[in-house]
Amino acid sequence: MEEIPQNLVMDIHWIHDKTTFPHWTDIRQNTSVHSLYWIQEGEGAFRTEKAEHLVSPDMLFYLRPGLSMEMSSGGLEPLRITMILLSLYTLSPSAHNQGRVQPLHTLPLPFLMTPGGERGRALGQLFRRIAAGWVPGSSGSQIRTQALLYQLIYELFQAKDSGHPDRGQGYELFVRMKEELERRYSEPLQIRELALRYGVSSSYARSLFQRYLHKSPKEYLSEIRYEHAKKQLLYTRLTLKEVAAACGYSDEFHFSKAFKQLSGHPPSKLRSLDGT
């Protein structure tokens, strides 16, 4: 399961609801940015160096930077395309807000997606909202549009995962259990109790996490608690005992032991390094 890049930052270059004409042809002009093309109406063809794709409504194309593409419309039903052009970056923040920004060269999304059904309709509506609400130069519009774009990227990852050929019936169960661990990390959770609540065995729950996340539920829960504990250490004055209790550890000893296993140093060292 590929995750959405951490600390994603975006810069909107252009959002355009483009209506073409019969036998229209064009090339991708700006290949230095990330582009999302949602096909609203019509028929046509997109051609890259590797393949030609026949284009029809409710298709989504993700064009990574550097990808060249030729486009054409049919003679009877010209294409209408919602186009979103972005620069994307990842931010590595520090406790003192002196993070490093790195360009993101590609999103782990396929070149072509055909969500279909209710998910496809919802994505189409979201693209239309984004195109209708974006006003270049308006700071208020910029913030609203960025919020919708973050939602869009999340929905695209959800659509990609649910549409993957190995996403069987167990995938939806895995997602629900994973989200419960993320919500209830501060509680004394037991994996066998989690499995029982969802009507499966502990071994089956572990097999789902291994299949889709390549780690056990216990390992994933430990990572969630560790990440929350890091933030508590960096941004609060809570004692180690209080941080342990807030992040689901049974006591300060188990917290320090688990933290050192994941980070290589005790939690007290992280706090001293950042001067808090």
C-alpha positions in Angstrom: 0.0 0.0 0.0 1.6 3.2 -1.2 1.0 6.1 1.1 0.4 9.8 0.3 3.6 11.7 0.6 4.2 13.1 4.0 4.0 16.9 4.6 2.8 17.7 1.0 3.1 21.3 -0.1 1.6 22.7 -3.3 1.7 25.7 -5.6 -1.2 26.1 -7.9 -0.1 27.3 -11.4 -3.3 27.0 -13.4 -6.8 25.5 -13.3 -8.8 25.5 -16.5 -12.1 24.0 -17.7 -11.1 23.6 -21.3 -13.7 23.0 -24.0 -12.2 21.9 -27.3 -13.6 21.8 -30.9 -14.0 19.0 -33.5 -10.7 17.6 -34.7 -8.8 19.7 -32.1 -5.1 18.8 -31.6 -2.6 20.1 -29.1 0.5 19.0 -27.1 1.1 19.2 -23.4 2.7 22.6 -23.2 4.1 22.7 -19.6 5.9 19.5 -18.8 7.7 20.9 -15.7 4.7 20.5 -13.4 2.3 17.9 -12.2 -0.9 17.8 -14.2 -4.3 16.3 -13.6 -6.8 16.0 -16.5 -10.3 15.0 -15.8 -12.4 14.2 -18.9 -15.9 15.8 -18.4 -17.3 15.2 -21.9 -16.5 14.0 -25.4 -14.1 11.6 -27.1 -10.6 11.7 -28.3 -7.1 10.3 -27.9 -4.0 11.0 -25.8 -0.6 9.8 -27.1 2.6 9.4 -25.2 5.9 7.8 -26.4 4.7 4.5 -25.0 1.0 4.2 -26.0 -2.1 5.7 -27.4 -5.2 5.9 -25.1 -8.7 6.4 -26.3 -10.3 9.1 -24.1 -13.9 9.2 -22.9 -15.8 10.8 -20.0 -14.9 10.1 -16.3 -11.3 9.2 -17.1 -8.5 10.8 -15.1 -5.0 11.2 -16.4 -2.1 12.0 -14.1 0.9 13.5 -15.9 4.1 13.6 -14.0 6.7 16.3 -14.7 8.7 15.5 -17.8 6.1 13.5 -19.6 5.3 14.6 -23.2 1.8 14.0 -24.6 -0.2 14.7 -27.8 -4.0 15.3 -27.5 -6.8 15.2 -30.0 -10.6 15.5 -30.1 -13.0 13.4 -32.1 -15.0 14.9 -35.0 -18.5 14.6 -33.4 -18.0 15.0 -29.6 -15.2 17.3 -28.8 -13.4 16.9 -25.4 -14.1 19.0 -22.4 -11.2 18.7 -19.9 -10.7 20.1 -16.4 -7.0 20.7 -16.2 -5.1 21.3 -12.9 -1.4 22.2 -13.0 0.6 22.1 -9.8 4.1 22.2 -8.4 4.4 19.7 -5.5 7.0 19.6 -2.7 7.6 17.7 0.6 8.5 19.6 3.7 10.7 18.1 6.4 9.8 20.3 9.4 11.7 20.8 12.6 10.6 22.0 16.0 11.9 25.5 15.2 10.0 25.7 11.9 13.2 25.5 9.8 12.1 22.7 7.5 13.7 21.7 4.2 11.5 21.8 1.1 12.2 19.2 -1.6 10.5 19.0 -5.0 8.3 16.0 -5.4 9.2 14.4 -8.8 6.1 12.1 -9.0 3.0 11.1 -7.2 2.5 7.3 -6.8 -0.6 7.4 -9.0 -1.2 5.6 -12.3 -1.1 7.5 -15.6 -4.8 6.5 -16.2 -7.6 5.9 -13.8 -11.3 5.1 -14.6 -13.0 5.2 -11.1 -16.6 4.7 -12.4 -19.8 4.4 -10.4 -20.4 6.6 -7.3 -16.7 7.3 -6.8 -16.4 8.5 -10.4 -19.4 10.8 -10.0 -18.0 12.2 -6.7 -14.6 12.9 -8.3 -16.2 14.6 -11.3 -18.2 16.9 -8.9 -15.0 17.7 -7.0 -13.1 18.6 -10.1 -16.0 20.9 -11.1 -16.0 22.6 -7.7 -12.3 23.2 -7.9 -12.5 24.7 -11.4 -15.5 26.9 -10.6 -14.1 28.3 -7.4 -10.5 29.1 -8.4 -9.8 32.8 -8.9 -6.2 33.6 -9.8 -4.6 36.2 -7.5 -7.3 35.9 -4.8 -5.8 34.8 -1.5 -9.1 33.6 -0.2 -9.7 31.5 -3.3 -6.2 30.1 -3.1 -6.8 28.8 0.4 -10.2 27.3 -0.4 -8.8 25.7 -3.6 -5.8 24.2 -1.9 -8.1 22.6 0.7 -10.1 21.0 -2.1 -7.0 19.9 -3.9 -5.7 18.2 -0.7 -9.1 16.4 -0.5 -8.8 15.5 -4.2 -5.4 14.0 -3.8 -6.6 11.9 -0.8 -9.6 10.7 -2.8 -7.4 9.8 -5.8 -5.3 7.6 -3.5 -8.4 6.0 -2.1 -9.7 5.3 -5.6 -6.4 3.9 -6.7 -6.2 1.5 -3.7 -9.9 0.4 -4.0 -9.5 -0.2 -7.7 -6.4 -2.3 -7.5 -6.8 -5.9 -8.8 -5.7 -7.5 -5.5 -8.1 -5.4 -3.4 -10.5 -8.1 -2.4 -13.3 -8.2 0.2 -10.7 -8.1 2.9 -9.3 -4.7 1.9 -12.3 -2.8 3.2 -12.0 -4.6 6.5 -8.3 -3.8 6.6 -9.0 -0.1 6.1 -11.6 0.0 8.9 -9.2 -1.8 11.3 -6.3 0.5 10.3 -8.4 3.6 10.8 -9.5 2.4 14.3 -5.9 1.9 15.3 -5.2 5.5 14.1 -8.1 6.9 16.1 -7.7 4.9 19.3 -3.9 4.8 19.6 -4.0 6.3 23.1 -6.0 3.4 24.5 -4.7 0.1 25.7 -5.7 -1.7 22.5 -5.2 -5.5 22.1 -5.1 -6.8 18.5 -7.2 -9.9 19.5 -9.9 -7.6 20.8 -9.8 -5.6 17.6 -10.1 -8.7 15.5 -13.0 -10.0 17.6 -14.9 -6.8 17.2 -14.7 -7.2 13.4 -15.6 -10.8 13.6 -12.3 -12.3 12.4 -9.4 -14.2 13.9 -6.2 -12.5 15.1 -4.3 -14.4 12.5 -6.6 -13.2 9.7 -6.2 -9.6 10.9 -2.4 -10.0 10.9 -2.5 -11.4 7.4 -4.5 -8.5 6.1 -2.0 -6.0 7.5 0.9 -8.0 6.1 -0.8 -8.1 2.7 -1.7 -4.4 2.4 0.7 -2.6 4.7 3.6 -5.1 4.9 3.7 -5.0 8.7 1.7 -6.4 11.6 -1.1 -4.5 13.3 1.1 -4.3 16.4 4.0 -2.8 14.4 1.7 -0.3 12.8 0.2 0.7 16.2 3.7 1.1 17.6 4.6 3.4 14.8 1.5 5.6 15.3 2.2 5.9 19.0 5.9 6.7 18.3 5.0 9.5 15.9 2.5 11.0 18.4 5.0 10.7 21.2 7.7 12.6 19.1 5.3 15.5 18.7 4.4 15.5 22.4 8.1 15.6 23.3 8.8 18.4 20.8 5.9 20.7 21.4 4.8 20.1 25.1 6.2 20.2 28.5 4.6 17.0 29.6 6.8 14.6 31.6 7.9 11.3 30.1 5.3 9.6 32.3 2.6 11.9 31.0 3.6 11.4 27.4 3.6 7.7 27.8 0.0 7.8 29.2 -1.1 10.2 26.4 0.2 7.9 23.7 -1.1 4.6 24.9 2.0 3.1 26.6 1.4 1.2 29.8 4.1 3.0 31.7 7.2 5.1 31.3 9.6 2.1 31.1 7.7 0.5 28.2 7.5 3.9 26.5 11.2 4.5 26.7 12.0 0.9 25.6 9.6 1.1 22.5 10.8 4.6 21.6 14.5 3.6 21.6 13.7 0.5 19.5 12.3 2.8 16.8 14.5 5.8 17.0 17.8 4.4 18.3 17.9 6.7 21.3 15.8 7.3 24.4 13.0 9.9 24.4 14.9 12.2 26.8 17.6 12.6 24.2 15.1 13.9 21.5 13.8 16.5 24.0 17.4 17.6 24.9 18.5 17.9 21.3 15.6 20.2 20.4 16.1 22.4 23.5 12.7 21.9 24.9 
